[in-house]
Amino acid sequence: MPQHDRPLRIALLSYRSKQHCGGQGVYVRHLSRELAALGHHVHVFSGQPYPELDDGVKLEKVPSLDLYNDATPFQAPPMREWRDWIDALEVTTMWTAGFPEPLTFSLRALRELRRRRGEFDVVHDNQTLGYGLLGLRSAGFPLVTTIHHPISIDRRIELEQAEGWTRLSKRRWYGFVGMQARVARRLRPILVPSRSSADDVAREFGVRRADIEVVPLGVDTRFFHPRPEVPRVPGRIVCVASADSPLKGVSTLLRAAAKLATERDVSLTIVSRPRPGGDTDRLVDELSLRDRVTFVSGLDDTELARLIAAAQVAVIPSLYEGFSLPAVEAMACATPLVASRAGALPEVVGEDGRAGRLITPGDPEELAAAVGALLDDDAERARMGEAAWQRVQERFTWRAVAEATARRYAAAVEAAQARPSGLGPRL
């Protein structure tokens, strides 16, 4: 029976899978659900925070020391509680200002999967890119890798904005990026969510363009869809973004909101939890926006979808995106969208202005003008929302993502079976 005609036993790896902050947990949950619906057997191997998964998908916990949890971040357990040398590596890397999770998770996954070699047909890595993956490849596992975007871009943007000792600590924090580039060059196929991301991975990580395949991401239209029963709140703007990440452009949005607040009655809801006393928190006070800006977090899909549907305008102010699930979620809710002309956003939103307006990244004046124009034009908001929902239905469904990904799994299994015995990974 051809590989694409039979159920596959899939090990889906994700070193951290927070459901409502960042895209990794979202990707793992929806891809695994749709793969299971296609008849495949999916086991998600994840470190903390663990993902929310649907029926038919099994969670395999690969616990780290959870050194970056929300309650007690950067607190290591006593040495007597360290389980092995990987725990020691995790703690000492944290103590020296590095970020250990991609490496340590990959080593734990290697140990676990090598012990269970006969249980899985293919391994799919969700942007861990740790050295342990090379061990899995050498052990004969067919491998498929997803890179949402190269983290070297995050590193460059943060270093450009950092000063003094902060710059040195940021450089150390992002030390794992060199490992990710070296590992990526030795793996294939690599799946990316956009043509823009494919070009970035090839350029930043030195991966051959021929080894990269584009599989766009999807949106869960069971939750994210037009909701005519939800009234739009006049003047409300919504943004789903990591508030303290310079890459996400929240400071640009706050400055645009401050300008809009001098002209009209507006409110801004940001789905994120900023660090108390951090740059974003301080900027809200500097701009006198405390009574106009609300931060919310921990929403489930229904709550998030209703929040987006209640806004008159959604904004994605990022300086870079490898895809942008929040953009597609806003489009699916038929909420008019203003987004930066950065990374994959023009590819996702479209450049003709029908499903969303594109503005220069990092320009609060242009962002304020675009949002204000939409707030003033009821007919244009209705037209744009309808066009956005149509674009989502045509291009961005998780079922299509799962079908395309499963085809890559089958090809990887067949390629592994065709390799001569003992042939290691390509250098």
N, C-alpha and C positions, 0 to 999 in steps of 0.2 A: 504494500500500500504506500503511495507517495506520502512524504512527510506532511504536506499541507492538508491531507485528507484524514489524518488521524489526530486524536488528542495528544497534546504534549504535556510533559511534566516540567513545570517552569519554576525555577527559583528566581524570584525578583528581589534584588538587593537594594536597600536604601539606608544609608548610614544614619539619617535622622528624617523623621516623617511627620513633622508637625502639621496638623490638618488645616489650620486656618491662618497660618503665617508663612509665606513663601509657597512656592509651587510644588515642592517635592512630595509632600503628603497628599496633595490633591491629585497629582499625577499617578501616584501609586494606588490610591484608592480606586479611581475611576478606570484606569487601565486594567487593574486586576479584576474588577467586577465584570467588565466587558469581555475579557479573555475567558473568564469562567463561564459566561453566558454562551460563548462560542463552543464550549465543551472541553476546554483545557483545564488542567489541574494546576492551580497556582498557589505557591507558598511564598509569602512575603517575609523576607528576613530583614529585620530592622532593629536599629538601636533606638534609644530614647531620643526624643519623644516618639512613642509608638503611634502608628497610623490608626485611623478609624477605617475598618474594612467591612465589606458587605458579606452577606451569606454566600457560602460557596468558596470563600477564599480563606486560607489558613494563615494565621500570624505565627511566625517563628521568631521569638524574641532573642536578640543577640545583645545582651545588656552590656553597656559601657559603664563607666563610673558616674555618668550623668553629671559631669562637672559644670555644665552650663545650664542647669535647670533654673526655672524662674524663681524658685523659693530661696535657694542657697547657691547662687552661682560662684564658681571659682573656689569652692571648698572641697578639699580632698578628704577622703576617709582616712582614719589612722592606718599606718603602715601594716599593722597586723591584719587588717581587713583586705589588703591587696591579694588578689587571687593568683596572679602569675606575672610573668615578665611583661605581658602586654599591658596589664594594669600599671605596672611601674613606668613603662614607656609613656602611657597616657598622662600620668600625673607629672612626671618630670618635664614633658613637653609643655604642659599647661603652666608649670612653675617658671619655665623659661620664656613665657609669653607667646608660645606657639599654639596652633590649633591642631590637636592630634587626631580628631575623629575620623577623617577619611582613611588615614593609614591604619589606625588601630581597629576600626570596624572591618577593613578589608582582611586584616590578619585573622581576626576572629571568624569571619565568614569562611576563609580558606580552611581553617582548622575544622569547622563544623561540616562543610560540604565535602571535604576530602574524606571525612569519616563516613559520609552518606552518599558516596559516589554513584551507587546504583539506583538512587531514588529519583534522579532528575535527568531530563534530556537536554536541557539548555539552561544557562544562567544569563539573566539580564541585569546588568548593573545600572542603577540610576545615579549617575554622576559621582560615584565614590572615587574611582580612578586611583585607588591605592595599590601599593606593590603586591598585596595579596592576590589581586586579579591575575597577575602574571603567573603566580603559582597555580591558580585554577586552570589557566590556559595550558600550562605544562602538564597538569594532571589529566588533560584530555577533555575538559569540559568545553562544549561549544559555547561561545560567549557573544552576546550582543550588548552594546553599551549605548546609553543615552547621555548626551551632553546638552543641557539646556542652553548654556552659553559658557564660554571660558571665563573662569573666575579671575584671570589675569586682568580683565577689563575692570572689574570691581576694584582690584588692587590698585590699578593705575589711577582711577578717579579718586579713591580715598587718599592716596599718597599725594596727589596734586593739591588736595585741600588741607592736608595735615601740616603741622609746623613743629619744629623742635623735637623734643623727646617723643611726642606722639607719632611723628613720622617714623622714627626708629622702631617703635613698638608695632606700628601697622605693618612695617616691612617684615618683622619677625612673625606676626600673626599669619600673614599670607605666605609663609614659607612653604606650605604644602602645595602651592600652585606649581612649583617646579616639578614635583613628583607627578602631579596630574598630567602635565604635558609629556613627561617621559613615558608614562604608562599609556596615554592616549595614542602615541605614535606606534605602539606595538599591538594595538587591538583593532579588530575590524569584524563586522561593520560597526560604524558609529552612526547612531540616529540623532538627528537634530530637528527642532521644531520649525525651522524657517530657512530660507535661502541666505538671509542675512547672517544667521547663526552659523550656517555651514561655512561661509566665507571667513567669519571670525575664528572659528575653530581651526581652519586650515592655516590662517595667518598667524594666530597667537600660539598654537600648540604645534605647528609644523606637521599636521596630519595631511596625508595626501587627499586631495579633493575627491579622487575616485573612490576612496574608502568611506565617504560620508554620504548618507542618504537622508532626505528630508521627509519627515512624517509629522505633519502639523498636529498640534494638540486639540483637545475638544472641550466642550462645556456640557455640563449635565443639565439638559433641557427639561428634566423632570422638575427641577427647582428654578432654574434661570430661564425665564420666558416672560413675555409681556403679561402684566397683571393689571388689566383695566379696572379691577375692583379696588386697587390701591391708589388713593388720591395723591397726586404730586404736590409736594409742599412748596409753595411759592418761594423762590430765592434759594432753595436748598441745593448745595453742591456736595457730591460725594467722591471720595477717593479711597481706594484700597491699596495700601502701600506700607512698607516697613518705614516707620516714621524717622528712625535714626540712621538710615542708610543714605549717604549722599547720592548714591546711584539712583535713588527713587525720586529725587527732585522735590521732596516735600517742602523744602525751604522756598523754592520758587513758587509753589502753590500758595504758601502762606503769605508771601509778599503780594501775589496777585489778589488774594482775598482781602488784604488790607486796603489795596487800591479800590477794589469793588465796594468795600464797606463805606468809603467816603462818598459813593455815588448812589447807593441803593441799599435796601434791606436784604442782606444775604446771610446765610449760615453755611458752615462747612462741617461735614462729618467725615472724619478720617478713621478708617478701620485699621487700627494699629494700637500698640501700647508703647508710647514713648518712654524713654528712661527719665525718671524724675530728676530734674536739674540738668538734663542733657541739653544738647544744642537746640533740638526742636522745642523742648519744653520752655527754654529760655526765650527763644524767638517768638513764641506765642505771646509772652508778656511784653517783649520789646515792641511788638507791633500792636499792642493793646487789643488783642483778639480773644482774650480769655472768655468773653461773653458770646462770642460768635463761633468758636471752634469746639467741637466735641470729638473726643477720641473714644472709640468703642472696640472691644475685642471679645474673643470667645464665642462668636455667633455661630450657630449652626447654619446649614445651607439655606433653609427656609427663611430664617431671620435675616441673613445677608441678602438674599434675593429681594425680600420685601423692602429692606433698607435702600437698596439700589433703585428699585422700582418707584420709590417715593421721592426720589431726587429729580430735579428738573434738568440737571447736567451732571455728568460724571467726568472726572479728569484723571488722566494718566500723565503726570509731569516728568516721567523718568528721563534721565540722561542716557540711558541705554536699556534695552530689553531684548532678550533672546527670543521671546515670543510675547508674553503678557496675557495670562489667564484673566486678570481683572478686566482687561479691555474687552475680551470676548464675553465675559459675564455681563458687563454693562450693555454691550450690544444685544445680547440675548434678552435682556430685560427691556429692550427698546428705549433705553435711556440715552439721550443725545450725548455724544462723547467728544471731548477735546483731548488730544493726545500729542505728545512730542513727536516731531519728525526725527526719531532716533532708533537705531538698531532695527528690529523687525517690526516696529509699530506701523510704518507705512504699508508693509506687506500684509499685516493683520487687518488693519482698519480699511485699507484701500486709499489710493492717492487722489481719487476723483472727487472727494468731499461729500459723497453721497451718504456713507455710513458713519462718518466722523470727520472732524476738522483737525488738521495737523498744524502745529505751531513750532517755532524754533525752540529747541530745548534750552532751558535755563533763562528764558526771557519772560519775566513776570509781567511786563507791560503788554506784550503780545498775547500772553495767556489771559490776562484780565479782559482785554478787548474781545477775544474770541468767546469767552464765557459770557460776557455782558451782552454781546450781540445775540447769542442764543437765548438768554433769559428774556430778551425783548421781543422775540419772534416766535409766537405760539405755533404758527403754521410750519415754520422750518423745523422746530423741534419734533413735531408730529411726523413730518416727512422723513427726517433723519432716523427717528426711532424705527419706523417701518422698514426702511432700507437696511438698517443694521440687523434687525431680526431676520430678514430675508438672507442676508449674507451669512449669518451664523448657520442657518438651516442648510445652505448650499455647501459650506466648507468645513464646519467645525463641530463634528459629533464624535463622541468617544467610541461609538461602534466602529466608525471608519478607522479611527486610530488603532483599535485593537486588531482589526482585520489586517491592516497594513503591517503592524508589528509582528503578528503571527506569521505572516509570509516571510519576514526577515528571520524569524526563529527557524523556520523550516529550511531556509537556505543555509543558515549557519550549521544546522545539524548535518545536512547533506555534505557541506564542505568539510566538516570535521571527519566524517566517515570516509571521505575521499583522500584525506591526508595520509601519507605513508606512516606506518607505526613508528613512534619515537621521534617524529618531527616536532620540534619545539616551536615556540612563538616566533613570528617574523621580527627581526631586529630592525 
